[in-house]
Amino acid sequence: MTALSDAATDLQLIRTATVTDASFDARLDAQFPRLHGIFQELYGDRADAAEQLAAVVQEAAASWRSRSLELKARDAQRAADPDWFQSEGMLGGVCYVDRFAGNLDGVRAQIPYFQELGLTYLHLMPLFDAPEGDNDGGYAVSSYRRVSPALGSMEELAALAADLRLAGISLVLDFIFNHTSSEHEWARKAVAGDPDFADFYLIFPDRTMPDAYEQTVREIFPDDHPGSFVQLDDGRWIWATFYHFQWDLNYANPAVFRAMAGEMIFLANQGVEILRMDAVAFIWKRLGTTCESLPEAHLLLQAFNAVLDLAAPSMLFKSEAIVHPDEVVSYISRDECELSYNPLQMALTWEALATRDRRLLQQALERRHALPAGTAWVNYVRSHDDIGWTFADEDAAELGIEGYPHRRFLNDFYVNRVEGSFSRGATFQENPKTGDARVAGTTASLAGVEAGDAGGEDRVVLAHAIAMSTGGIPLLYLGDEVGQLNDYGYLDDPHHAHDSRWVHRGERPAEAYAARHDESTPAGRVHSRLTRLIATRKATPALGGNRLIGFDAGHPTVLGYQRPGVGSLVLVLANVGDDAADIDALTLSGFDSAATDLLTAEPVDFAAGLTLPAHGFAWLQVMPR
């Protein structure tokens, strides 16, 4: 084993032992100093650092040599248009393969529908080999190179990716890299004492170190196990941040980085274009800290990003960080994750609908929406996961809102514990010690459709209208576009009954999809209105990109913002209240009085002011005076 030397010397040694081409060499020249510097910072005190770095580069070179000509052509196409994902034409969809389509062949059969809907991005929820029974919805991975046999094969996945590309749709998969299943080959070998894998996980002989770590780390899934460690059959303790069968990887070992980089570039060569980087905040551990969002976590992501640039330069990372808003944005850059979920906007959309108060959401759009150049938000109304109230307490305090009781109110409201609630959600991981909880439910059930509330369908459309007009990539959880309701059948499944998130992971609602063109049905009305939003967004360049300027509509229930484009300006107004809202002419006097409603193509005269119905909104083409 050899320690790291200077970057030039190590690069020369690697070149001598690696078969490359001119294209790879150019990228290696650009990325190696960065990758070497990160290895020096993370692993400079380890004797095997140089060996592992060389292995990473050699695997990246081998992957590039085996990358198909079609995928290399996609690399060149993306290099010529690096901001392709910021287009107003982008629309994402997300689903579980088995719940929505049965298997990969079933997904292929849905491609005509995806095209009808306008998808350009399809996120298939975890589909890798995983333990039978409870596997956290596939987030406990037993092999990153095998598809779950019930869904298909890796060859079928690669073929599906190719079919999606022909249809103009990028395939997105989860990269669950904080942890593996306890059944993964690495995990089995680590527990068995294989010296090559003994340091792949954080295993301790007794409670001394676990107790020390748990002084400062938070408890994530208290219903499953207390703290962050679970006990092995032989009495030792292993780090498991999430479920007891998900064991955290030890990235302080550079062999773990090399192994996971190999899995990542393998997936890139199957045609995956975007990787959702799961649980990014948790990937580095240091005693005496929260073990969340540590500087080393960012360095690891940057190192993965550099490896990806070598082996599959068109692939993008999307971060999943449900943490303080300042931490969320810290993961977003061209050097780290080009895309990120926008959990703050999602949560505050629901907050605004519950409180009929636009202030927290307005503040977030004006203060926390901006991103670095070359990056974008992924804006969504709900996901496969729970809703956590991730706003910053200091932001709320400026508006006279106390964070803890406000979160308690929101949880109670969305699970129908508040008189007059329109929502029919379920609590997830309610902690009796702290009162903390999150909320599960489909968009329609949370918005009031299940309860028969008169404003339910309007709220579904309003929430999506906000997500589709604030920029980035809007993301639909498939089924929401036909008003899918909660599925309580999960309670009869012993593998799911303990996890209320399955209430919003129901099977594809075939009857609702069959009725999607019948506007006498809730499914038809929701589908008609959402597809109009999609078509209008795709036809409006100003709704692409991320740039957003706040607009004070002068009304407590009306959210306002402007989306400036080249030679055009779109004013968005959204009423989160249960009553009509009047916006006077003076408030709108900064614009010419002649405007156009983009959704109806009808003229609007600001000289008389503007009235938004309850739960109503407007996308207005305007001209500044």
N, C-alpha and C positions, 0 to 999 in steps of 0.2 A: 504494500500500500504506500501511496505517496501523498503528501500534503499539497495544497495548492501552492503554485508559484505565482509569478506575475502573469497577467493576462496574455501578453504576447508569446511568452514561452509555452504556456499551456495550450494556446491556440495552435502553435506550430506542431506540438506533439500530437494533438488531435488530428490535424490535417494529414500528418504522415500516416496515421492509422485508419483514415476514413475515406471511403469512396464517395465523391461528390460530383456535382456538375457546376457550371458557371452560375446558374440561377441560385442554387443553394449556397455557393461560396459567397455571393454578394450579400445574401441575407445573413450568413454566418459572420461576415465582417461587421455588419451593422449591429447584430444582436449579441455577439459573444462578449464584448466588454461589459454589457449590462448583466448578462447571465453570470459571468465570472464574478462580478462585483457582488451580486446577491449571494452566490455560493460562499464567497469570502466572508460576508457578514453573517450568514446563517451557520455555516459549517467550517469556518476557517480553522477551528481548533481540533478538527477531526482528521485522523490520518488517512481516512478513505475518501475525503472530499474530492480530490482530483480524479480518482478512479471513477467515482459516481458521476461526476460532471462529464468526463469523457464518454461514459456509457450513455448518458442522456443524449449527447450530440450525435453519437454513432447511431442510436436508435432513431433519432429524428432524420438523419440522412438516409437510413434504410427505408424509413416510412415514405420519404419523399421520392425515392427511386421507384417504389412500388405504387405510388399514387397514380390513379388512372389519368389518361390524357383528358378525359371529360372534366375531371375535378381540377386538373391543372388549368384548363381553359376557364373554369369558374373562378379560380384564383386570379387569373389575369383580368377577367371581367370586373371583379370586385376591386382590384387595384386601380382600375381606370375610373371607377365610380365609388370611392370609399365611403360616401355618405348615403349609399343606396337605401339604407334602412330608415332614413329620415324622410322618405317620400310620403306625400299625402295619400299615395296609393296603398300603403302598408296596412294590413289588417291581420291580426293574429287570432288563432283559435287554439284551444287546449282541451284535451280529453284523455280519459283512460282508454286504452285500446280495447280491453275486454268489455268495459261498461258501455262504450259507445258503439263498438263495431264487432265485438266477438274476438277477432284476431287480426293479424296484419293483412290478410286477404280481405277481410271486411273493411278495413281502413281504405285499401286500394279501391274497393267498390264505392266508397263515399267521395272519391275525388271529384266526380261531376258536381256533387252537392257543394263541396268546398269551393269550387270555381263559381258556382251560382251565387254563393254567399259573398265571394270576393276575397277569400283568404289568400295571403301571400306568405304565410308563416304558420306552421302547424307544430304545436308542442304536444308530443305524445308522452304522457306521464310514465313513470318508471316501468320499463318492460323487460328488464334484465332478469336473469335467473335469481330467484329469491326463495327463502324457506317456505314450505307449505304452511297454510294457516295464516296466523297473524304475522305480517311482515312490514307493517307500517305503510301499507299501500304501495309496496314495492321499493320503499326507501331503505330496506335492508338488503343489500346486494351480495349475492353469493358468487357471482362472476360477472365482470364487465364485458366479457367476450362471448357470452351466451345469452340469447333471448329466452325468456321463460317458455318452456316447451308448449304450454297451453296457448301461447300467442303466435308462435311461429319459430323461425330460425334467423340467425344473423344474415344468411344469404337472402332470405325474404325481406329483411329490413333494408339491406343495401338495394335490392330491386325496388322496394317501395320508395326509398329516397330518390332513386333515379326517375321514377314515374312522377313523383311530386315536383322534381326540378322541371320536367317537361311541361308540367301544368303551371309553372311559375310560383311554386310554393316551396319555401325553405323548411327543411326538417329540423326541429329543435328537440333535443333530449336533455334529461337531467344527468348531471355528472355529480354523483353522490360521493364526494371525496373527503369528507370529514371522518367517515366511518364506513365499515363494512358490516355485513351480516356476521354473526358468530359462527356461521357455517362456511364462510369463505375459506378457501384453501390456505390463505395466509394465516387466518385466525386459528385454524386447526393446527397448523405447524407451529405457530407461536406458543400455543398452550402445551403442545407436546414437547417443547424445548428444542426444536430445530434451531441451531445457532444462526442460520441465515435469516430467521424470522422472529427470533426471540425479542428483538427490539422494535418490531413493527407496531406494537400496541403498548399501552402504559399499564403494566402489570406489577403489582406490589405484593410482597409476602404477607403483610399484615395491615392493620388499619392506620399505622403511623402516618404514612404519606397521604393516603386518602383523607384522613381527618384534617391534616394540615391544609391541603388544597380546598377542602369544603368550608374552611373558614371564610373564604372570599368568593367562591363561585355560587351562582344561583341554581336553584332547583328548577329544572325545565318541565319534567313530566312526573309530578308528585303522585299521580294515580298509579304509575307503574312501579316506581321505586324511589326511596328517599335519596337525596344527594346525587352525586355524579358517578358513583361506583357501584358495581354489582359483584357479588362473590361467586367465584368459580367453584366447581365441585370439589376441587382439592384444597379449598380454603383461601386461596389467593384472591386478590381484588383487582378488577380491571375497569378502566375508565369507560363509562357508557353515559354520555351526556343525555341522550334521548331514551329510547326504549332499551330494556335490559339485553335485547338480542342485537343491538347496534353498538359495536365496539369501536371507540375512537382510535384513529391511526396516530402514530407518533412521528410527526414531521420533523422532530429534532434529529431523526435518523435520515441522512440523505438517500439511503436506499429506498425509503418509502416515497420520497419525491420522485426518484427515477422510475419506480414501479408504476406510480399513478400517472406520470407523464406518458409512459408507454401505453397505458389504457386509453388515455385521452387521444393520442394521435392514431391509435387503432380505430377509434370511433370516427375520427375525422375522415379516414379513408373508406368508411362505409357510406359516406355521403352526408353525414350530419353537418349542418352549417352553423348551428348555434348551440352552445352548451350552457345550460342553466347551472351555475355553480352553486350547489346547495350548501346552506349553512356556513357561508364564508366567514362569519364572525368567530367561529369556534375552533378554527383549524390549528391554532398554536396555544400551547399551555405554558404558563410560567407561575411558579409558586408565589403566593402573596398578591395575585391579581385576580380580576374577574375571569380571566382566560377568555375574554371576548374582545374582538377588534384590536388585538395587540399589533404593534408595528410589524412583527414577523409575519402576521397573516397577510398583510399587504405585500410584503416581499415575496412570499410564496406565490401569490397571484401574479405578481409581475414576472416571476421566473417561469411560471406556466405559460404566461402570455408570450414570453420570448421564445420558448420551445415551440409553441404553436406557430409563431411566425416563421420558424425554420421549416416545419414539416407540413403545415397546412395553412398558408398565410391568409386565406379568405375566411377562416372560421372566426366567430365572435364569441365572447363570453358575456353572459347575463348574470349579474349578481343577485343573490337572494339573501338579503340582510334585513331581518325584521327587528331593528334596533333603533336607538335614538336617531332622529333625523340627521344630525350632524355626522353620525357614523355611517349611515346609509350612503350619503353623498361621497364619503371619503373613499369608497371602493370604485368610483366611476371615473375612468379616464381611458384614453387610448392605450396606455401602458398597462392597464389593469383589467377592468371590465368595461367594454364599450356600451353595454346596455345594463339597465337595472330596473327591477320592479320599483314601483312608486307606492310603497305601502302607506305613506302618510296621506297622499291624496285619496287613496281608496278608503282608508279609515275615516278621514274627515268628511268624505262624501256621505257616508252613513251617519256620522255625527250630526251633520247639518240637517239631514232628513229627520232625525229623531228630535232635535231641538228646535227645528224650524228657524235656525239662526245660522247665517252664512259667515259669521265673523272668523272662526278658526280656519275654515277652508279658504276664505279670501286672504287671510294673513299668510297661510302656507303658500298659496300660489304666487303671492307678491314677494315673499321672502325666501322661499326654499325651492322654487321651481327651476331656477337657472342651473345650467350644467356646463361643463367644459366643452369646447368645440370638438366635434367628431364623436359625440356620445348622445345617447337618447334615453328617455324614460320608456318603460313599458307600463302603460296606464291600464288599469283593470278595475272592475267593479267587485269581483270576488274571484277566489281561486279554489283549488282543491283543499286548501288549508283553512284554518280558522281566521277570524278577524280579531286582531289585537289592537288596542287603542294606543298607537305608537306616537302620539303627539308629544311634544316637549312640554313639560310642566311650566317651564319659564315662559314659553309662548302663551300658554293658557292664562298664566297669572297676569300678563299684561292686559288681558281682557276681563279680568276679575273672575276667572274660572279657576277653581281649585282642582288640581289634577286627580287626586285619589277618589274623592266622592263623585267627580264627574264620570270617571271610568266605571264606578259602581252603578251609577245611574244608567249608563249606556248598556252595560251588560244586562241589567234588569229590564230595560226597555226592550231590547231585542230578543229576550226570551219570555216576553209577555208577563213580566212581574210588575209592570207599571200600568195603572189604570188608564185606559184609552190607547194602549199600545196597538199599533197595526201589525206588529211583527210576530212571526211564529218561528223564532230561531231556537237553538239549543245551546246550553253552556258546554264548553270544552275545557277540560282540565281545571275545574274549579278547585281552588286551594282553600280549604276551611281555615287554615292557619293565618293566611294573609288576606283572604277575601278576593284574591286575584282570580280572574277567569278570562276566557275568550269566548267568541260566539261562532256558531256554525249554522249554516242554512243556505239554501239557494237564493238567488237574487229575488225571485218572485215571492218566495215565502217570507223573506226578510222585509220586502217592500210592501206587503199587505195583500197580495193577490190571494194567498192561501186563506187569509182571514176574511176575504170578501170585502175588503175596504175599498171604497169608491175610488180612492186615489192610487190603488196598488199598481195598476198597469202604467199609470203616468209616472210613478216613481221609478219603475224599471227603466223606462225610456229616458227619463231625466238623468239618472245615474250614468247611463251609457252615453248620453249626449255630452256630459262633462268629460268622460274618459276619452271620447272621440274628438274633442275639440281643443284639448290642452296641449297637444303635440306628441311627439314620439310615436310609439307603436301602440295602438289600442288593441286590447286583448279580450276576446270573448271566451268565457267558459261555455263550451258548446252544450246546448240545451237551454241556456238562458235566452237565446234568441227566439225560442218558442214558449217562454214562460214556464220552464220546468219547475215543479214544486218539490218540496221535501219528500224523501222516500224513507218512511219509518220502518221498512222491512229489515233494515240493518240490525234492529234490536233482536231479531230472531236468529241471527247468525252469531254463533259463539265466538268466531274470530273477529267480529266487528262490533259486537254489542257494547264493548267498553269504550269505543272511540266514536264520539258523536259526530265527527267530521263525515262519517259515511252517510249521514242524513242528506248531505248535498252531493253525494257521489252516486246518484241513482243510475239505473240503466237508461240507455237512450230512449226517450219518450216517443215511441213510434207513432202513437195516435196524434200527439201534438205536431210532429213533423208532417204527418199526412194531412193535417188541417192547416198547415202554415199559409196557404193561399186563401183560406176561408175567413174573411174578416168578421164573420158573425161569431167567431170563437175567440177566447182569450189568446190562444196560440197564434191565430191569424192576425189579430190586431197588433200584438207585440212584434211579430215577425215583419209585418208590413211597415211599421214605424221604424224599426231598427234598420231594415234594409234601405229605407229612404235616407237615414242618417249615413249609412255606409257609402251609398252612391254619391251623396252630396259631398262628403269628405273627400272622396277620390277625385271629384271634379273641382276642388277648391285648393289650389296650391298654397294659399296662406295658412291652411291648417296643417301643413307639413312642418318639419323641423321642430324646434323647441321654444323659439322665442315667444315670450308672453309678457304683456304689459297689463298691470291691474287697471281696473276701472271701477270707480265708486258710483254705484247706481243710486245712492241716496235712499236706499230702502233696506230695512233690517233683514228681510228674507231674500233679497236678490243679490246673487253672486254676479260679478261682472269682470270681464277681462277682454283684452284686445289681442288679436293675432295678426301682426303685420307681415305682409308679403311684399314681393316686388310689384310696386304700382297698385297695391290693393291693401285693404284693411278689413278684417272681420271683427265685429263686435259681438261677443257672446254674453247673453244675459240669461240667468237661470233662477227661477223662483222656487226655493225649497219650502215655501210656506203652504199652508192649507187654504189660504184665501188669495184672491186676485191681488196683484201688486201694481200700483200705478207709478210710473216713472215720469216725472214732469219734463216739459220741453226744455226748461233751463238746464237740467242735468245733461240733456242730450245736445245742448247748443254748441258744443265743440265740433259737431259734425254737420255737414250739409243736411238740410231737412229731408232731402230725397234719399232714401235708403232702399235696399232690396232684401226681402226675406229669402235666404238661400234655399230653404227647404220647400217653399211654395212657389218661388220665383215671382212673388207678388210684390208690388211697390209698397213702401211704408213711409208715411209722412211724419217726421219727428216734430213738426210744428205743433201738433196736437198732443205731444207726449206719446207714451206707449203703455199699454196695459198687458201684463203677463197673467194668464190664468193660473190658478193653483197648480203647483207642480209643473208649470209650463216653462218654456225656454224659447230663445230665438237666436239663430245664427244670422247676423245682419251684415250685408256688404255695405260699407259706409265710406264716406270721403271726409277727411278732416277739413275744417274750414281754414 
